Amino acid sequence: MLAFILIVIISFAWAIVINQIYLSNLNKSLKFISILSCVIISTALLMFPMFIMPIFLSIFHRKNIKFDKEFTPWVVLFLAIVNFDDARFFITYQYKCNIQKDNGIVALDTNYTKHDVEKFRILSSNEKLPNKISRYHKYNILDNKDNLVAKAYEIYIPYGMVFNEIHKAIMGKNGGKSCGFDGEKGDIEIKQILKNKLK
């Protein structure tokens, strides 16, 4: 319920900002760029306002609702505070996963051949997810005799406030996003890294 209320309030606030820009004395190009920026930022941080904002905007337009100019900076400040945590999550995720790329593999035993790697099994470590930004042990890599050959690590980043509330409403618990070795493509990447360690 809290997640839904937050989404509605945030969508309403973005709609006010967009409406005020539309009613401002800015030239058409600046208006267009400013409104487009608001839509992109709101959608990048949280997709749901994109679906709810048009409802509020149509109500404002149909009823010719105008807000006091002094009220707008407070709305912008509210959006900045509420979205700060989600913006931090978005930026941190992009940095850690696409620039720093701190995920990796620690080989415990290199007494294998490239041919052996194809027979390796990649199993979940079942390690509990951390509740802060960290590198965590995601997979165990076992040889055909079930000996632990290597450990694969991923980066885990907890969701920002609003997105976490949505996740809690759906899943019943806090959430986050990890990056590293996903699915079949991740398995191929892990095996290739292990082969490269033999060079």
C-alpha angles and dihedrals in degrees: 000000000000089000092055092047091050092050092050093047093047092047090049091050093050089048090054092051093048091046092051091050090050091051094044127104093248117128117259096259094052091045091052093047092046094048092045090050091053091050093048094047094046092047094045092052097039125358098206098076088065088069098041101038094070089058092055092042092053090050091050091049096044094048093036092235116182127185127215111265090230089058095059098070089054090053090049090049090050091052091048092052096043095044096041094090093047091047089051089051092049094048093043091049093050092047099044096041104034105027111023094030093192094172115106152137129270112203113213095181127022095182093116140091131235088253090055091055092067089062095049117117121222113209133176113259089216087221113161113254114252120240095226137051105289149132109257138186106257107162141027117211113211130189124225089276092054093250115148106248102169146350124229119212130202134189117248122199120183116228121259120257101274097039090046091054089053090049091049091050091053103033102024095236143067115281145196144168130257131198132197126075113012126182125315092336089055091051090053090049092050092051092047091052090050090051090049090054088066094061 
